[in-house]
């Protein structure tokens, strides 16, 4: 069992049994207590568990954040359509910022053959997609790595972001509501998203329809300035209505490869 599998097993045990001691976890997983403590330190930094005296618990009522490899398998056609559209908005010579996450990674994939671009990112997924894109100038932000999401966050990331600006910023989301903004598992994630959004001329949130209207966690990145929601055509009018009423959101709904209808764009009327 590798470290990632072991941490997933720890989360499953904590979710099923509540508080579990370090010694009990070590015995169940046949590793040393020191190994378990290192795993719990990483899970705590990711906001997935809360340490207790001698053990850990999953925060009461908190869902468990899915690991990146699992999320990459979900809504693949929808994420690819969103990523393809996002990449098509980028013009030659522009500087763009790409957030961490699986949907934004699809935008990075569709930028690989472009020339004359500068891409700034905090995501290992985007960096992997652009690693051999020799015609793209790629800047990695660094910082504290959230292993579960493969994204750099925290004070170092945010400080580096302050030294750049971009024509376009593409953000991902675990959940998204019209009144609160982007929902994530950890406040350090939402802070980095806020800083990134402030550095761009145009801000896009790339979120498939399963994310719209959801608030799975309690950390939020508000979206006060005008921005664009890019989602798939499975989003219902009930999901989209609050965004239409918000007054600062342009909505783009995209068909997947299996669908033939063209993209739809709508603008919300400004508030009076």
C-alpha positions as CSV (number, residue, x, y, z in Angstrom):
1,X,0.0,0.0,0.0
2,X,1.5,3.3,-1.1
3,X,1.2,6.5,1.0
4,X,-1.8,7.9,-1.0
5,X,-3.7,4.6,-0.7
6,X,-2.9,4.5,3.0
7,X,-4.2,8.0,3.6
8,X,-7.4,7.1,1.7
9,X,-7.7,4.1,4.0
10,X,-7.2,6.3,7.1
11,X,-10.0,8.6,5.9
12,X,-12.3,5.6,5.3
13,X,-11.6,4.3,8.8
14,X,-12.2,7.6,10.5
15,X,-15.4,8.2,8.5
16,X,-16.7,4.8,9.5
17,X,-15.6,4.6,13.1
18,X,-15.2,8.2,14.3
19,X,-12.1,8.9,16.4
20,X,-9.3,6.4,16.0
21,X,-6.0,6.4,17.8
22,X,-2.6,6.5,16.2
23,X,-1.8,3.1,17.6
24,X,-5.0,1.6,16.4
25,X,-4.4,3.0,12.9
26,X,-0.8,1.7,12.9
27,X,-2.0,-1.8,13.8
28,X,-4.8,-1.9,11.3
29,X,-2.6,-0.7,8.5
30,X,0.5,-2.6,9.6
31,X,2.8,0.4,9.7
32,X,4.6,2.3,12.4
33,X,3.0,5.0,14.5
34,X,5.5,7.5,13.1
35,X,4.2,6.7,9.6
36,X,0.6,7.3,10.8
37,X,1.5,10.6,12.4
38,X,3.1,11.8,9.1
39,X,-0.1,10.8,7.3
40,X,-2.3,12.6,9.8
41,X,-0.1,15.7,9.5
42,X,-0.7,15.8,5.8
43,X,-4.4,15.1,6.1
44,X,-4.7,17.8,8.7
45,X,-3.0,20.3,6.4
46,X,-5.4,19.4,3.7
47,X,-8.3,20.1,6.1
48,X,-9.5,16.5,5.8
49,X,-9.1,15.5,9.5
50,X,-8.8,17.1,12.9
51,X,-6.1,15.9,15.3
52,X,-7.1,14.8,18.8
53,X,-5.0,13.7,21.7
54,X,-3.4,10.5,20.5
55,X,-5.5,10.2,17.3
56,X,-7.7,12.0,14.8
57,X,-11.3,12.5,13.7
58,X,-13.1,13.6,10.5
59,X,-14.8,16.9,11.4
60,X,-18.4,16.4,12.5
61,X,-20.7,16.6,9.5
62,X,-17.9,17.3,7.1
63,X,-17.7,15.4,3.8
64,X,-14.5,13.7,2.9
65,X,-12.7,15.5,0.0
66,X,-12.2,13.2,-3.0
67,X,-8.6,12.6,-4.2
68,X,-7.6,14.1,-7.5
69,X,-7.4,10.8,-9.4
70,X,-11.0,10.1,-8.5
71,X,-12.3,13.5,-9.5
72,X,-10.4,13.2,-12.8
73,X,-12.7,10.2,-13.8
74,X,-15.9,12.1,-13.1
75,X,-17.8,14.1,-15.8
76,X,-14.9,13.7,-18.2
77,X,-16.7,14.7,-21.4
78,X,-18.2,17.8,-19.7
79,X,-14.8,18.9,-18.2
80,X,-13.1,18.5,-21.6
81,X,-15.8,20.6,-23.4
82,X,-15.4,23.3,-20.7
83,X,-11.6,23.2,-21.0
84,X,-11.6,23.4,-24.8
85,X,-13.9,26.4,-24.7
86,X,-11.7,28.1,-22.1
87,X,-8.6,27.6,-24.1
88,X,-10.3,29.0,-27.2
89,X,-10.8,32.3,-25.4
90,X,-7.1,32.8,-25.0
91,X,-5.4,35.0,-27.6
92,X,-1.9,35.0,-28.8
93,X,0.5,37.0,-26.6
94,X,-1.8,36.8,-23.6
95,X,-0.8,35.9,-20.0
96,X,-3.3,33.5,-18.3
97,X,-3.5,32.1,-14.7
98,X,-4.7,28.6,-14.3
99,X,-6.0,27.3,-11.0
100,X,-5.4,23.8,-9.7
101,X,-8.0,21.1,-10.4
102,X,-9.2,18.6,-13.0
103,X,-11.4,20.9,-15.1
104,X,-8.8,23.7,-15.4
105,X,-6.3,21.0,-16.3
106,X,-8.3,20.3,-19.4
107,X,-7.9,24.0,-20.4
108,X,-4.1,23.5,-20.0
109,X,-4.3,20.4,-22.2
110,X,-5.9,22.4,-25.0
111,X,-3.3,25.2,-24.7
112,X,-0.3,22.8,-25.3
113,X,0.0,23.5,-29.0
114,X,-0.4,27.3,-28.7
115,X,2.4,29.8,-29.2
116,X,3.3,33.1,-27.6
117,X,1.5,32.5,-24.3
118,X,2.5,32.8,-20.7
119,X,0.8,30.5,-18.3
120,X,1.0,31.1,-14.5
121,X,-0.3,28.2,-12.4
122,X,-0.4,26.7,-8.9
123,X,-1.6,23.3,-10.2
124,X,0.6,20.2,-10.7
125,X,-2.1,19.0,-13.1
126,X,-1.6,22.1,-15.4
127,X,2.2,21.9,-15.0
128,X,2.1,18.3,-16.1
129,X,0.0,19.1,-19.2
130,X,2.3,21.9,-20.2
131,X,5.6,20.3,-19.3
132,X,6.5,19.6,-22.9
133,X,4.8,22.6,-24.5
134,X,8.0,24.3,-25.5
135,X,6.3,27.3,-27.1
136,X,4.4,28.2,-23.9
137,X,6.2,30.1,-21.2
138,X,5.2,28.3,-18.0
139,X,5.5,29.8,-14.5
140,X,4.9,27.7,-11.5
141,X,3.9,29.6,-8.4
142,X,5.2,27.1,-5.7
143,X,4.0,27.2,-2.1
144,X,2.6,24.6,0.2
145,X,1.4,21.5,-1.7
146,X,-2.0,20.1,-0.9
147,X,-1.4,16.5,-1.7
148,X,-5.0,15.6,-2.1
149,X,-5.7,18.2,-4.8
150,X,-2.2,18.6,-6.3
151,X,-2.3,22.3,-5.9
152,X,0.0,24.8,-4.3
153,X,-1.6,27.2,-1.8
154,X,-0.7,29.4,1.2
155,X,1.3,32.5,2.0
156,X,4.2,31.7,-0.5
157,X,1.7,31.1,-3.3
158,X,-0.2,34.2,-2.5
159,X,2.9,36.4,-2.2
160,X,4.1,35.1,-5.6
161,X,0.7,35.9,-7.2
162,X,1.0,39.5,-6.1
163,X,3.9,39.9,-8.5
164,X,1.9,39.0,-11.6
165,X,-1.1,40.1,-13.5
166,X,-3.0,38.2,-16.3
167,X,-5.4,38.9,-19.1
168,X,-7.5,35.9,-18.0
169,X,-7.9,33.9,-14.8
170,X,-9.4,30.4,-14.9
171,X,-10.6,29.1,-11.5
172,X,-11.9,25.7,-10.5
173,X,-14.4,24.9,-7.8
174,X,-15.6,22.0,-5.6
175,X,-18.9,23.9,-5.2
176,X,-20.3,27.1,-6.5
177,X,-23.2,29.3,-5.4
178,X,-24.4,32.7,-6.6
179,X,-24.4,34.4,-3.2
180,X,-21.2,33.0,-1.6
181,X,-19.0,32.2,-4.5
182,X,-16.5,29.3,-4.8
183,X,-16.7,26.6,-2.1
184,X,-13.6,24.6,-1.1
185,X,-12.4,22.3,1.6
186,X,-9.8,24.6,3.1
187,X,-9.6,28.4,3.7
188,X,-6.0,28.4,2.3
189,X,-7.5,27.3,-1.0
190,X,-10.1,30.0,-1.1
191,X,-7.6,32.7,-0.1
192,X,-5.4,31.7,-3.0
193,X,-8.4,31.8,-5.4
194,X,-9.3,35.2,-4.2
195,X,-5.8,36.5,-4.8
196,X,-5.7,34.9,-8.2
197,X,-9.0,36.4,-9.2
198,X,-7.8,39.9,-8.2
199,X,-4.8,39.7,-10.5
200,X,-6.8,39.1,-13.7
201,X,-8.6,41.4,-16.2
202,X,-11.2,38.7,-16.8
203,X,-12.2,35.9,-14.4
204,X,-13.8,32.6,-15.4
205,X,-15.0,29.8,-13.1
206,X,-14.9,26.4,-14.8
207,X,-17.4,24.2,-13.1
208,X,-19.4,21.2,-14.5
209,X,-23.1,21.1,-13.7
210,X,-22.6,18.7,-10.7
211,X,-20.8,21.6,-8.9
212,X,-23.5,24.3,-9.4
213,X,-25.5,25.2,-6.3
214,X,-23.5,22.9,-4.1
215,X,-21.8,23.8,-0.9
216,X,-20.0,20.7,0.3
217,X,-17.6,22.5,2.6
218,X,-17.4,25.7,4.7
219,X,-14.6,27.7,3.1
220,X,-15.5,30.3,0.5
221,X,-14.0,32.6,-2.1
222,X,-16.5,35.4,-2.8
223,X,-16.8,36.7,-6.4
224,X,-17.8,40.4,-6.2
225,X,-16.5,41.7,-9.6
226,X,-18.0,40.7,-13.0
227,X,-17.1,37.1,-13.9
228,X,-18.0,34.3,-16.3
229,X,-19.5,30.9,-15.2
230,X,-18.6,28.2,-17.7
231,X,-20.5,25.0,-17.3
232,X,-22.1,22.2,-19.3
233,X,-25.6,22.0,-20.9
234,X,-26.8,19.6,-18.2
235,X,-27.1,22.5,-15.8
236,X,-30.8,23.2,-15.1
237,X,-32.5,26.5,-15.1
238,X,-33.1,26.0,-11.4
239,X,-29.4,25.8,-10.9
240,X,-28.6,28.8,-13.1
241,X,-31.4,31.1,-12.1
242,X,-29.6,32.5,-9.0
243,X,-26.6,33.4,-11.1
244,X,-28.8,35.1,-13.7
245,X,-30.2,37.2,-10.9
246,X,-26.9,38.1,-9.4
247,X,-26.2,40.9,-11.8
248,X,-22.5,40.3,-12.3
249,X,-22.3,36.9,-14.0
250,X,-22.1,35.9,-17.7
251,X,-23.2,32.3,-18.1
252,X,-21.8,30.0,-20.8
253,X,-23.4,26.5,-21.1
254,X,-21.6,24.0,-23.4
255,X,-22.6,20.8,-25.1
256,X,-20.3,17.8,-24.7
257,X,-19.0,15.9,-27.7
258,X,-22.1,13.7,-27.7
259,X,-24.3,16.7,-28.1
260,X,-24.8,18.8,-31.2
261,X,-26.3,22.1,-29.9
262,X,-24.0,25.2,-30.0
263,X,-22.8,26.9,-26.8
264,X,-25.2,29.3,-25.1
265,X,-24.2,32.5,-23.6
266,X,-26.4,34.8,-21.4
267,X,-25.6,37.9,-19.5
268,X,-27.3,38.9,-16.3
269,X,-29.0,42.3,-16.1
270,X,-27.2,44.8,-13.9
271,X,-28.7,45.5,-10.5
272,X,-30.4,48.9,-10.0
